[in-house]
């Protein structure tokens, strides 16, 4: 199933249980054919994989090296705008609250239902689409700002600067 844009969504799923990581990756890719899910079996491997082009990180909470919140905190240090979802068997209001306070984009509790993968895919998709929309808006704003600073009109061989302050700067 493809929902909208054809742009690939690259997901890194970090879970210390390889079977769980692969199962989640397989189901996410079945739910939306734009998903390309890579797996890492621990936080250290996950952090190493961040140098690759990743659009969203999905992490388990209960892992031996560091928990999911510590891992996502380390992700935030390197990539503060990268969407991240805590996808965990454990869950209560304290963990959810700590996740949101730590800057996690979303928090999602695992269930035994196959429907969980559709819900997780929807949350990942929404987080990535929002991040991409912010990036496009920031880029448009940057370009418009540059255009305003550098607006020049050449008319009859005469250069005229149209932005306030530019003509004074350039003489």
Backbone as CSV, one residue per row, in Angstrom:
resi,resn,N_x,N_y,N_z,CA_x,CA_y,CA_z,C_x,C_y,C_z
1,UNK,0.845,-1.173,0.000,0.000,0.000,0.000,0.890,1.235,0.000
2,UNK,0.600,2.201,-0.831,1.352,3.438,-0.908,0.409,4.581,-0.622
3,UNK,0.780,5.434,0.315,-0.093,6.529,0.718,0.520,7.866,0.342
4,UNK,0.295,8.339,-0.884,0.753,9.678,-1.239,2.074,9.651,-1.965
5,UNK,3.039,10.387,-1.447,4.340,10.570,-2.063,5.029,9.230,-2.315
6,UNK,5.833,9.198,-3.390,6.587,7.994,-3.704,7.968,7.998,-3.068
7,UNK,8.281,9.025,-2.296,9.595,9.137,-1.698,9.799,8.048,-0.637
8,UNK,10.957,7.397,-0.701,11.300,6.329,0.240,11.386,6.888,1.660
9,UNK,10.929,6.116,2.623,11.034,6.462,4.043,11.992,5.449,4.661
10,UNK,13.171,5.930,5.040,14.207,5.065,5.597,14.085,5.049,7.119
11,UNK,13.836,3.863,7.650,13.615,3.691,9.086,14.736,2.826,9.651
12,UNK,15.253,3.232,10.791,16.193,2.410,11.542,15.458,1.901,12.763
13,UNK,15.337,0.568,12.868,14.665,-0.027,14.024,15.714,-0.661,14.917
14,UNK,15.782,-0.202,16.156,16.776,-0.691,17.109,16.062,-1.503,18.181
15,UNK,16.432,-2.773,18.254,15.827,-3.688,19.227,16.851,-4.778,19.500
16,UNK,17.114,-5.058,20.766,18.127,-6.058,21.105,17.669,-7.487,20.827
17,UNK,16.407,-7.672,20.466,15.906,-8.992,20.088,15.805,-9.044,18.565
18,UNK,16.773,-9.716,17.909,16.825,-9.735,16.445,15.525,-10.205,15.783
19,UNK,14.864,-11.216,16.353,13.625,-11.714,15.746,12.536,-10.649,15.778
20,UNK,12.437,-9.943,16.875,11.452,-8.874,17.003,11.757,-7.745,16.026
21,UNK,13.031,-7.393,15.903,13.435,-6.330,14.979,13.088,-6.709,13.538
22,UNK,13.407,-7.930,13.150,13.126,-8.381,11.778,11.622,-8.475,11.519
23,UNK,10.870,-8.960,12.494,9.421,-9.063,12.347,8.803,-7.671,12.135
24,UNK,9.226,-6.724,12.940,8.721,-5.358,12.795,9.109,-4.786,11.439
25,UNK,10.349,-4.971,11.033,10.812,-4.467,9.735,9.986,-5.060,8.598
26,UNK,9.782,-6.354,8.625,9.004,-7.027,7.581,7.590,-6.478,7.507
27,UNK,6.944,-6.335,8.654,5.557,-5.856,8.655,5.450,-4.392,8.234
28,UNK,6.388,-3.554,8.661,6.343,-2.155,8.242,6.489,-2.036,6.728
29,UNK,7.393,-2.827,6.158,7.595,-2.787,4.705,6.388,-3.339,3.951
30,UNK,5.639,-4.257,4.565,4.413,-4.770,3.938,3.291,-3.745,3.990
31,UNK,3.224,-3.006,5.090,2.170,-2.009,5.264,2.318,-0.879,4.256
32,UNK,3.547,-0.446,4.006,3.784,0.671,3.088,5.040,0.362,2.289
33,UNK,4.895,0.228,0.983,6.036,-0.162,0.149,7.079,0.945,0.013
34,UNK,6.812,2.122,0.542,7.828,3.182,0.553,8.821,2.991,1.691
35,UNK,8.478,2.163,2.676,9.359,1.957,3.825,10.535,1.075,3.439
36,UNK,11.699,1.496,3.863,12.905,0.689,3.783,13.445,0.643,5.209
37,UNK,13.325,-0.522,5.851,13.652,-0.631,7.272,14.949,-1.399,7.452
38,UNK,15.891,-0.757,8.129,17.141,-1.386,8.526,17.027,-1.694,10.014
39,UNK,17.699,-2.750,10.452,17.635,-3.096,11.865,19.023,-3.034,12.497
40,UNK,19.023,-2.735,13.776,20.236,-2.771,14.589,19.863,-3.496,15.875
41,UNK,20.752,-4.347,16.359,20.421,-5.165,17.528,20.931,-4.576,18.837
42,UNK,21.197,-3.299,18.842,21.584,-2.634,20.084,21.859,-1.169,19.840
43,UNK,21.881,-0.396,20.904,22.096,1.045,20.781,23.416,1.430,20.111
44,UNK,24.511,0.738,20.441,25.806,1.085,19.840,25.750,0.911,18.323
45,UNK,25.207,-0.218,17.878,25.066,-0.447,16.437,24.117,0.586,15.828
46,UNK,23.049,0.908,16.546,22.105,1.910,16.064,22.766,3.261,15.876
47,UNK,23.566,3.687,16.838,24.261,4.973,16.727,25.246,4.962,15.562
48,UNK,25.912,3.833,15.344,26.825,3.716,14.199,26.083,3.851,12.876
49,UNK,24.853,3.349,12.823,24.079,3.355,11.582,23.496,4.736,11.255
50,UNK,23.548,5.658,12.202,22.962,6.975,11.965,23.693,7.779,10.900
51,UNK,24.924,7.385,10.566,25.632,8.098,9.508,24.990,7.825,8.145
52,UNK,24.199,6.769,8.057,23.445,6.477,6.842,22.253,7.435,6.778
53,UNK,21.654,7.565,5.638,20.475,8.436,5.496,19.300,7.751,6.175
54,UNK,18.848,8.299,7.277,17.737,7.755,8.048,16.688,8.846,8.194
55,UNK,15.413,8.487,8.001,14.320,9.455,8.137,13.630,9.361,9.488
56,UNK,13.726,8.207,10.145,13.077,8.025,11.443,13.740,6.861,12.175
57,UNK,13.868,7.016,13.490,14.396,5.940,14.332,13.249,5.394,15.176
58,UNK,13.120,4.075,15.168,12.160,3.387,16.025,13.002,2.547,16.978
59,UNK,12.750,2.705,18.275,13.580,2.005,19.247,12.738,1.321,20.309
60,UNK,13.225,0.156,20.712,12.670,-0.520,21.882,13.141,0.245,23.118
61,UNK,12.517,-0.002,24.239,12.928,0.679,25.468,13.890,-0.175,26.293
62,UNK,13.547,-1.428,26.492,14.307,-2.316,27.368,15.447,-2.964,26.588
63,UNK,16.668,-2.405,26.739,17.850,-2.953,26.079,18.991,-2.958,27.083
64,UNK,19.934,-3.907,26.965,20.967,-4.058,27.993,21.995,-2.922,28.062
65,UNK,22.478,-2.410,26.940,23.534,-1.397,26.961,23.040,-0.077,27.549
66,UNK,21.905,0.348,27.068,21.255,1.565,27.535,19.790,1.432,27.170
67,UNK,18.933,2.081,27.922,17.518,1.946,27.581,17.173,2.837,26.388
68,UNK,15.985,2.670,25.884,15.556,3.396,24.693,15.589,4.897,24.854
69,UNK,15.289,5.392,26.045,15.328,6.841,26.276,16.757,7.370,26.241
70,UNK,17.688,6.625,26.828,19.100,7.029,26.767,19.595,6.991,25.317
71,UNK,19.201,5.942,24.596,19.590,5.827,23.193,19.049,6.999,22.379
72,UNK,17.760,7.285,22.538,17.172,8.377,21.762,17.732,9.732,22.189
73,UNK,18.169,9.858,23.444,18.865,11.067,23.877,20.188,11.226,23.138
74,UNK,20.908,10.114,22.962,22.167,10.139,22.209,21.913,10.465,20.734
75,UNK,20.816,9.957,20.195,20.430,10.290,18.810,20.190,11.794,18.702
76,UNK,19.448,12.349,19.656,19.118,13.782,19.660,20.367,14.664,19.699
77,UNK,21.425,14.190,20.395,22.665,14.962,20.456,23.274,15.139,19.074
78,UNK,23.206,14.091,18.251,23.794,14.146,16.913,22.823,14.688,15.870
79,UNK,21.548,14.331,15.996,20.539,14.673,14.999,19.288,15.183,15.708
80,UNK,19.303,16.436,16.147,18.205,16.950,16.981,16.835,16.970,16.308
81,UNK,16.787,16.999,14.993,15.505,17.083,14.291,15.002,15.737,13.771
82,UNK,15.777,14.670,13.955,15.410,13.354,13.426,14.216,12.786,14.193
83,UNK,13.115,12.481,13.493,11.958,11.893,14.178,12.329,10.564,14.843
84,UNK,11.746,10.333,16.015,12.031,9.103,16.746,10.768,8.611,17.447
85,UNK,10.603,7.286,17.433,9.443,6.660,18.060,9.947,5.609,19.038
86,UNK,9.473,5.690,20.277,9.759,4.658,21.263,8.666,3.611,21.141
87,UNK,9.048,2.381,20.747,8.124,1.280,20.480,8.469,0.174,21.456
88,UNK,7.665,0.000,22.499,8.110,-0.832,23.606,7.031,-1.734,24.181
89,UNK,7.472,-2.852,24.738,6.569,-3.732,25.487,6.213,-3.106,26.822
90,UNK,7.203,-2.454,27.411,6.980,-1.797,28.689,6.184,-0.537,28.448
91,UNK,5.405,-0.190,29.399,4.726,1.068,29.214,3.868,1.429,30.388
92,UNK,4.038,2.625,30.815,3.163,3.205,31.805,3.270,4.715,31.634
93,UNK,2.542,5.432,32.428,2.534,6.888,32.281,3.900,7.500,32.556
94,UNK,4.670,6.909,33.470,5.999,7.445,33.779,6.935,7.346,32.579
95,UNK,6.933,6.193,31.914,7.799,6.022,30.736,7.319,6.933,29.611
96,UNK,6.021,6.989,29.385,5.482,7.862,28.336,5.850,9.314,28.611
97,UNK,5.708,9.746,29.831,6.038,11.116,30.210,7.528,11.393,30.024
98,UNK,8.362,10.448,30.461,9.811,10.609,30.298,10.191,10.642,28.818
99,UNK,9.511,9.834,28.008,9.784,9.808,26.568,9.469,11.165,25.936
100,UNK,8.322,11.702,26.253,7.935,13.000,25.690,8.882,14.088,26.184
101,UNK,9.235,14.051,27.460,10.178,15.038,28.015,11.552,14.932,27.361
102,UNK,11.937,13.724,26.961,13.240,13.509,26.318,13.235,13.925,24.851
103,UNK,12.086,14.329,24.345,12.026,14.796,22.963,11.657,13.736,21.948
104,UNK,11.167,12.597,22.413,10.727,11.554,21.497,9.537,12.089,20.690
105,UNK,9.535,11.845,19.405,8.455,12.323,18.548,7.146,11.641,18.904
106,UNK,7.229,10.337,19.186,6.025,9.581,19.514,6.399,8.406,20.402
107,UNK,5.403,7.917,21.107,5.556,6.785,22.016,4.456,5.803,21.647
108,UNK,4.837,4.535,21.455,3.851,3.557,21.033,4.117,2.245,21.744
109,UNK,3.091,1.717,22.357,3.222,0.473,23.111,2.915,-0.724,22.210
110,UNK,3.793,-1.729,22.253,3.599,-2.945,21.474,2.375,-3.696,21.992
111,UNK,1.761,-4.437,21.082,0.636,-5.292,21.463,0.779,-6.606,20.709
112,UNK,-0.127,-7.515,20.931,-0.088,-8.796,20.227,-0.851,-8.730,18.905
113,UNK,-1.468,-7.612,18.646,-2.279,-7.442,17.447,-1.420,-7.129,16.221
114,UNK,-1.769,-7.695,15.083,-1.083,-7.373,13.834,-1.380,-5.931,13.417
115,UNK,-2.474,-5.416,13.913,-2.867,-4.039,13.619,-1.835,-3.032,14.146
116,UNK,-1.039,-3.442,15.135,-0.045,-2.541,15.713,0.938,-2.032,14.662
117,UNK,1.243,-2.860,13.646,2.203,-2.456,12.632,1.625,-1.378,11.716
118,UNK,0.340,-1.463,11.437,-0.311,-0.409,10.659,-0.313,0.894,11.442
119,UNK,-0.596,0.816,12.736,-0.603,2.002,13.576,0.808,2.582,13.706
120,UNK,1.802,1.719,13.907,3.182,2.180,13.989,3.606,2.824,12.667
121,UNK,3.278,2.179,11.555,3.621,2.738,10.242,2.989,4.114,10.062
122,UNK,1.760,4.270,10.485,1.085,5.553,10.365,1.801,6.625,11.187
123,UNK,2.217,6.279,12.387,2.924,7.241,13.242,4.278,7.616,12.657
124,UNK,4.996,6.629,12.136,6.294,6.898,11.510,6.093,7.775,10.283
125,UNK,5.143,7.399,9.439,4.850,8.161,8.220,4.514,9.616,8.551
126,UNK,3.644,9.823,9.531,3.259,11.180,9.921,4.453,11.970,10.448
127,UNK,5.274,11.340,11.278,6.444,12.023,11.836,7.415,12.436,10.729
128,UNK,7.646,11.543,9.770,8.570,11.835,8.676,7.993,12.922,7.770
129,UNK,6.714,12.823,7.444,6.102,13.835,6.582,6.123,15.211,7.239
130,UNK,5.900,15.280,8.545,5.978,16.562,9.254,7.400,17.100,9.251
131,UNK,8.383,16.239,9.467,9.786,16.671,9.452,10.183,17.163,8.063
132,UNK,9.745,16.462,7.031,10.065,16.883,5.664,9.387,18.206,5.323
133,UNK,8.167,18.384,5.786,7.462,19.652,5.543,8.196,20.803,6.229
134,UNK,8.680,20.584,7.459,9.457,21.620,8.162,10.735,21.940,7.409
135,UNK,11.417,20.899,6.905,12.654,21.103,6.145,12.380,21.924,4.880
136,UNK,11.291,21.589,4.171,10.945,22.347,2.946,10.617,23.797,3.279
137,UNK,9.874,24.022,4.355,9.513,25.393,4.757,10.773,26.165,5.147
138,UNK,11.679,25.538,5.895,12.925,26.202,6.282,13.759,26.547,5.054
139,UNK,13.807,25.631,4.094,14.575,25.874,2.861,13.954,27.016,2.058
140,UNK,12.629,27.019,1.937,11.960,28.128,1.217,12.247,29.458,1.901
141,UNK,12.177,29.464,3.215,12.438,30.690,3.966,13.877,31.166,3.752
142,UNK,14.809,30.227,3.751,16.214,30.575,3.519,16.416,31.151,2.122
143,UNK,15.827,30.509,1.116,15.976,30.974,-0.262,15.344,32.349,-0.452
144,UNK,14.158,32.548,0.084,13.496,33.851,-0.033,14.340,34.917,0.657
145,UNK,14.892,34.602,1.809,15.762,35.547,2.507,16.971,35.918,1.674
146,UNK,17.596,34.921,1.061,18.750,35.187,0.198,18.350,36.012,-1.015
147,UNK,17.194,35.695,-1.593,16.732,36.448,-2.763,16.475,37.905,-2.390
148,UNK,15.887,38.131,-1.236,15.621,39.496,-0.792,16.911,40.273,-0.570
149,UNK,17.921,39.589,-0.066,19.196,40.255,0.173,19.943,40.553,-1.112
150,UNK,19.743,39.726,-2.134,20.541,39.849,-3.344,19.749,40.326,-4.559
151,UNK,18.555,40.808,-4.355,17.723,41.214,-5.485,18.384,42.360,-6.251
152,UNK,18.635,42.112,-7.514,19.284,43.088,-8.384,18.505,43.154,-9.689
153,UNK,18.329,44.356,-10.207,17.670,44.524,-11.500,18.663,45.206,-12.425
154,UNK,18.842,44.641,-13.608,19.658,45.296,-14.622,18.697,45.846,-15.664
155,UNK,18.703,47.155,-15.822,17.784,47.808,-16.748,18.566,48.859,-17.522
156,UNK,18.557,48.751,-18.834,19.284,49.696,-19.685,20.753,49.788,-19.299
157,UNK,21.357,48.643,-18.941,22.762,48.623,-18.591,23.085,49.169,-17.210
158,UNK,22.064,49.561,-16.464,22.277,50.098,-15.126,21.866,49.049,-14.100
159,UNK,22.715,48.842,-13.101,22.393,47.893,-12.044,21.663,48.640,-10.945
160,UNK,20.497,48.125,-10.590,19.718,48.714,-9.499,19.482,47.627,-8.448
161,UNK,19.776,47.958,-7.221,19.572,47.031,-6.109,18.200,47.318,-5.522
162,UNK,17.387,46.263,-5.427,16.012,46.476,-4.996,15.784,46.227,-3.520
163,UNK,16.717,45.636,-2.861,16.521,45.343,-1.443,17.058,46.495,-0.603
164,UNK,16.332,46.858,0.439,16.813,47.939,1.304,18.183,47.584,1.879
165,UNK,19.084,48.522,1.824,20.409,48.325,2.415,21.415,47.697,1.470
166,UNK,20.971,46.977,0.437,21.905,46.324,-0.467,22.655,47.370,-1.287
167,UNK,21.949,48.380,-1.823,22.606,49.391,-2.640,23.631,50.155,-1.819
168,UNK,23.357,50.393,-0.550,24.320,51.083,0.303,25.543,50.217,0.560
169,UNK,25.322,48.945,0.710,26.407,48.014,0.968,27.328,47.892,-0.238
170,UNK,26.735,47.781,-1.424,27.507,47.517,-2.630,27.913,48.790,-3.364
171,UNK,27.382,49.915,-2.966,27.746,51.197,-3.566,26.989,51.403,-4.823
